[in-house]
Amino acid sequence: MFINDILIDWNRIEEDSYLQTINAIGGIERITLTNPVTFFIGENGSGKSTLLEAVAIAEGFNPEGGTKNYSFSTYDSHSELCDATRLSRGTIKADWGYFLRAESFYNVATKEEEYSKGPGGDPQHLHEQSHGESFLQMAQSNFREKGLYLLDEPEAALSPQRQLTLLIEIDRCVKEGAQFIIVSHSPVLLGYPEAQILTFDNGPIHPCAYEDTDSYKITSLFINNREQLLNQLFRNNDIL
Ligand SMILES: Nc1ncnc2c1ncn2[C@@H]1O[C@H](COP(=O)(O)OP(=O)(O)OP(=O)(O)O)[C@@H](O)[C@H]1O
């Protein structure tokens, strides 16, 4: 494990900051990571990306994504949580890492192409591929053993089949000593065996079993009772 704990110093955050009102993280001082793969799950707006971004910046990544060598910025939007976050690290330092966010992927792909055309680079043509193809290629070419990877909703670009491919890539790297922290709503990705799943729903961030995640429960309810569920949903509009 390269990161064991995420530590937040709330004295460094203004009392009237919106961060104090995010139920999952407001006032939380320590989040312990127990497994090589940790998932952040929870409703839209529950604070997952905010925390992942703070971890990424504390680790030295560019807020928009990429490797630690990426220094571009198209929009400065990171929160003050970044300045208040420290990481408690393991004894071994990650010799490589990547921060991949679905929302700023286009800008990172542009930079990746630019950097790859430099001296000694392997020219990439990410913009000549589909969103999912280029996203997966970027992951495959940047995932290495003994790396630290922070992924924000990687499923956004990927078909279910390619999500399985991503799981294979994750597993390959974990077996070689990599660590992943992944924000996800995908019942496919969340199914990775032995993952630590931390939910941002229903109060302070806490562990959750795979079968108790909304992603799993709602997807299985939908698949197993589609007609009944939709009939009720369209009639009552309040089943969920
Ligand atoms: N600059 C800001 N000012 C005020 N509130 C903000 C700001 N940035 C984010 N928020 C709020 O912080 C909360 C957490 O946002 P965040 O993007 O971390 O959610 P999330 O769990 O990643 O959601 P999603 O699953 O939709 O990506 C949201 O309610 C959001 O509206």
The ligand as an SDF file (V2000), in Angstrom:
LIG
                    3D

 31 33  0  0  0  0  0  0  0  0999 V2000
  -17.1130   25.2960   -5.9170 N   0  0  0  0  0  0  0  0  0  0  0  0
  -18.1590   24.7690   -5.2650 C   0  0  0  0  0  0  0  0  0  0  0  0
  -18.9530   25.5330   -4.4930 N   0  0  0  0  0  0  0  0  0  0  0  0
  -19.9920   25.0250   -3.8150 C   0  0  0  0  0  0  0  0  0  0  0  0
  -20.3260   23.7080   -3.8520 N   0  0  0  0  0  0  0  0  0  0  0  0
  -19.5820   22.9040   -4.6120 C   0  0  0  0  0  0  0  0  0  0  0  0
  -18.4670   23.3780   -5.3690 C   0  0  0  0  0  0  0  0  0  0  0  0
  -17.8990   22.3270   -6.0200 N   0  0  0  0  0  0  0  0  0  0  0  0
  -18.6490   21.2390   -5.6980 C   0  0  0  0  0  0  0  0  0  0  0  0
  -19.6510   21.5970   -4.8710 N   0  0  0  0  0  0  0  0  0  0  0  0
  -20.6520   20.6850   -4.2700 C   0  0  0  0  0  0  0  0  0  0  0  0
  -19.9750   19.6960   -3.5250 O   0  0  0  0  0  0  0  0  0  0  0  0
  -20.7070   18.4850   -3.5500 C   0  0  0  0  0  0  0  0  0  0  0  0
  -19.8080   17.3200   -3.8800 C   0  0  0  0  0  0  0  0  0  0  0  0
  -19.4450   17.3590   -5.2630 O   0  0  0  0  0  0  0  0  0  0  0  0
  -18.6390   16.1590   -5.9470 P   0  0  0  0  0  0  0  0  0  0  0  0
  -18.3290   16.5760   -7.3400 O   0  0  0  0  0  0  0  0  0  0  0  0
  -17.4990   15.7860   -5.0710 O   0  0  0  0  0  0  0  0  0  0  0  0
  -19.7330   15.0020   -5.9280 O   0  0  0  0  0  0  0  0  0  0  0  0
  -19.6320   13.5060   -6.4680 P   0  0  0  0  0  0  0  0  0  0  0  0
  -19.9900   12.6070   -5.3300 O   0  0  0  0  0  0  0  0  0  0  0  0
  -18.3240   13.2570   -7.1290 O   0  0  0  0  0  0  0  0  0  0  0  0
  -20.8240   13.4960   -7.5320 O   0  0  0  0  0  0  0  0  0  0  0  0
  -21.0020   12.7390   -8.9560 P   0  0  0  0  0  0  0  0  0  0  0  0
  -21.3030   11.2910   -8.6490 O   0  0  0  0  0  0  0  0  0  0  0  0
  -22.1890   13.4490   -9.5360 O   0  0  0  0  0  0  0  0  0  0  0  0
  -19.7560   12.9490   -9.7670 O   0  0  0  0  0  0  0  0  0  0  0  0
  -21.8580   18.6840   -4.5540 C   0  0  0  0  0  0  0  0  0  0  0  0
  -23.0490   18.9250   -3.8570 O   0  0  0  0  0  0  0  0  0  0  0  0
  -21.4340   19.9140   -5.3090 C   0  0  0  0  0  0  0  0  0  0  0  0
  -22.5470   20.6390   -5.7540 O   0  0  0  0  0  0  0  0  0  0  0  0
  1  2  1  0
  2  3  1  0
  2  7  2  0
  3  4  2  0
  4  5  1  0
  5  6  2  0
  6  7  1  0
  6 10  1  0
  7  8  1  0
  8  9  2  0
  9 10  1  0
 10 11  1  0
 11 12  1  0
 11 30  1  0
 12 13  1  0
 13 14  1  0
 13 28  1  0
 14 15  1  0
 15 16  1  0
 16 17  2  0
 16 18  1  0
 16 19  1  0
 19 20  1  0
 20 21  2  0
 20 22  1  0
 20 23  1  0
 23 24  1  0
 24 25  2  0
 24 26  1  0
 24 27  1  0
 28 29  1  0
 28 30  1  0
 30 31  1  0
M  END
$$$$
